Amino acid sequence: SSYQIESSVSVAPQIGVWTTFTPDHLSRHYTLENYFGIKAHLLNQSCYQVLNGDDPYLQKTGGDRWQNAYWTSVTGKADLVANPDRGTYIENGWAIAQGEPIVEVSALRMVGDHNRQNLLMAITAAKLAGIERGAIASAVRSFPGVAHRLEHICTWQGIDFINDSKATNYDAAEVGLASVKSPAILIAGGEAKAGDDQAWLATIQSKAAAVLLIGSAAPAFAQRLNQVGYSTHETVETMDRAVKRGAELAKQYSAKVVLLSPACASFDQYDNFEQRGDHFRQICQAMFS
């Protein structure tokens, strides 16, 4: 969190990992450059830097700033920013770290390229910390996933209910929707944030059978969906209504997934994104388990 970094200027980690960089918290930091500088401070303080080479912004700016960084890429060795001796990448279905095969990528239970990116960065950090290959592979194979981050809650009549409440901005929500099976029923809304919604809207058009809108952002989101010619949306206001209606629409449209991926902060209806995701989980389990 940039908030935590601001209040921890003397913290100097042994290993600093930067997963991705997208515009966020601009109401607090005002400019993208300020926000980047705050994040970069933690990496500057670190003995080792691990960077996601699949992130366009980091790829463009990180190589000059941290010339001895360790880089990752899900698209293979050829796309590494760094020398392969300092790289972790996917090749023939395996995660390779500094030339050593570590674990089959299929062992990771979490879906999406972003989770494969996280896998490579975690492997890199573990290697730098001196953890043995076998222990890393065992940990990956047994890892169940993380709450509120594309968390599978239950399956009802062939429909998966997935909690991605941590997706509090457009970029994260776009990645979440892109990661699940289509067609999907999307639950979105909450307290809106500033940002570029174009990629998110395009992914809705290509993957969502319907969108259910909750929270204070619902009117603005409905307007934006109408502006891009997407009319299959309903304002349901609350999570209880969203889950119930999501199940109905999933049956109607033969959707594979009902996905909570709000693209918003939670503070209009909840204390935090965890409380929002917990509420979604409780409703799903009460209705369908």
N, C-alpha and C positions, 0 to 999 in steps of 0.2 A: 504494500500500500504506500502510495506517495505520502499520505498523511503520516505514517509511521516513520518513513525515511526522514521527513522534515524534522521530526522530533528526536532523531537518533543520529545526529551528524557525526558522532565519534565512533559509531559501530564499524568494525573492520572485519568482515567475514573472511574465513580462509578460502571459501569457494563462493563466488557470486554467479547466479544463474539468471539470465534474462530470457523469458519465454516469448514475449511478443510486445509490440508497442502500437497502441491505437489511441486516438483522441479520447480523453476521458477527464473528468474533474476539471474541465476548463472554466467552470464558474468560480473555481477556487484559484487556479493557477494562471488563468487569463490567456496564455499563449501556449502553443504546442512546444515551443523551444524551452519555456520555463518548465513545463511538465517533463520533457525529455531530460533536462539538466538535473532535475531532482532524482529521477530514476537512475541516471548515469552515475550520480555521486556514489551510490552503493557499490557499483561495479568498480569505480575508481579506487575505492577503499579495500577491495578484495585482492587476495594474493593470486587467485586464479579466476578467470572469467570464462563462463560457458554461455554461448550465444546461439540462438535459433536461426540458422542460415536460411530457413524457409520464410522468415518474416521480411517483407520487402524493405521496411524502414531500417531494420537492424542490418540487413545485408548491405544497404547503401551507405550507412553511416558508421557501422561498427568496426569495419576492417582497419580503417586509419586510426581510429581512437584506441583500439586495443589490439595491437599487432601480434601479441602472443596468445590471443584468446583461443579457446577450443570451440569449434563450430560443429553444428549438426545439420543433417539434411535427410528428409524422408525420400528424396528423389534420386539419391545415389551419390557415389564418390565424386563423379564428374562435376556435381553442382556445389561441392564444398567451397566455402570462402577460404578456408585454411588448407594447408598441406594435410593430406590424409593421415599423416602421423599424429596430427592434433585434431582429427575429425572422427565423428561417429555418424554412421549412415546406414541405410537399408540396402542390402544387396541379396538377390535371390531369396527373398523372404526372411532374411536374418538381419538382426541388428549387429553391426560390426563397429567395434570401438578400437581406434588406433590399430586397425588391421586384424583384430582378434574377434572371431565370431562369439557373441555372448548368449543370445537367446532367439528363438523363432519369434517373429513379430506376431504371429497368430496366437501366441500364448497370452497376449494382452486381451483382457475381456472387454475393454472399453472401445467404443467405436469412434471413427473419425480421424482424419489426418492430424488434427491438433493434438489428439491423445497419443498418436504415434510420435509426433514431435516431442511431446512431454516425456515419452518413454526414452527417446534418445538422449535428451538432456539429463534425465535422472541417471541413466547408465553412465554418462560421462562424469557426472558429479561423484557417483559411487566409485568409479575407477580412480578418480583423483584422490578420493578419501582412503584408498588402499583396500577396498573391499574386493574379495576374490570373485572370479567369474561365476563359479558355481553358486555362491550365495546370492549374487545379483539375479541369475536366471531363476533360482528358486523363488525369490521374492516376487519377480514379475509374474510367474505362473500362479502364485497363490493370492495375488492382489485382487480384491473384490471390486474395486472402484471407489469413488468418492461421492459422498452425499451432495446433492444439489448440482452435480455436474454430469448431465446425461445419465442420471441415476435411474435404473430400471426399477419400477415400483412393483408392478404386477402385470400379468397377462390375463385378459378376460375375453373369451370367445375369439381368440386369435388376435386381439388388439393389445399392443403394448402401451402401457402408461409410463411416461418418462418425465422425470423431474430435472429440469435444467434451470432452476431458479437463480443460479449464480450468473446467468446470462443477463447482466444488468445494462448492457448497451447494445447498439445495433450490430457491431462487429461480432460480438460473442453470440448473439442470437442467430445471426446469419450462419455462423459455423455450426451451431447446434442443429438448426433445421437441415442444413446440408448433410449432416452426419447420419440422419435417421432414414429409415425406409420411407418411400413415397407410395401412394399419397398419404399425407399426414393431416391431422387436425391440430392446428396451432392455437395455443392459449397465450395471448400477449397483452401487455399493458401494465400499468402501475403509475409511478411518477416519472414522467418523460424526462429524458436528458437531451442536451444538444448533441449533434453529430450528423454524419452522412448516412442516410438511410437507403441509398440507392441499391447497394448490393443485397441488403436485407429484403427489400421489396421485390427485387428480381428473383430471389430464391423462393419467396412466398409464391410468386406467380408460377414458378416451375414445379414446386413440390407440395404446396398446401392445397388440400381439397376445400378447406374452409378455415377461417380465422375467427376465434372467439375473443372478444375484447373486454378487458376488466380494468377497473381503476380509473384514475383521473385522466389518463392519456387516451382513453377510449374515443372521445370525439375527434381528437386530432389524428389519431391513427386511422379512424374510419374515413376521414377526409383524404388522407394521403393514399389510402388504398383505392378510393374512388378516383383520385387523380391519375393513377396509373392503370385504370381500367379493370381493377379487381373488385368484383361486387359480392363475392361469396363470403361475407363477413357479418357477424352479429355482435351487438353490444349486450353482454350478459351481466356485467358489473361486478359480480362476486365469484370467488373461487368455487363455491358449492354449485352454483348454477353452471359454471364453465365445465366442471368435470361431468356433471349429469348430461349436459347438452353435447359435450364432446363425445361421450359414448354413443349417444343417439346418432350424431352425424357420422361417426366412424362406421356404424352399421349401414347408414344410408349411402355413403360414398365408397364402401369397401376399403376404408383406410386401414393401414397397418399400424398406425401409431397415433396416440393422443399425447402431444408434447407441450409441456409448460416451458416456454422459453421467452421470458417477458420483454426483453429489450428495454427494460425500465428498472429504475430503483423501486424499492418496495414501500417507501415511507408514507405513502398515502393511505395504505391499509394495514401495514405490518411494521414491526419494529426493525426488521432487517430481512435480508433475502433468505436466511436460514428459517426464520419463522414462517415465511411464505411457502417455502418448499416443504416444511414439516406439515403445514396445513394441507397442501396438495396430497402429500403421502397419506395423511390420516383419512382424508375423504376417499381416496382411491381404495385404501384397504378396507374401509367400512362398507363401501359399495360393492366391491368386486372380489374380495378375498374370502 
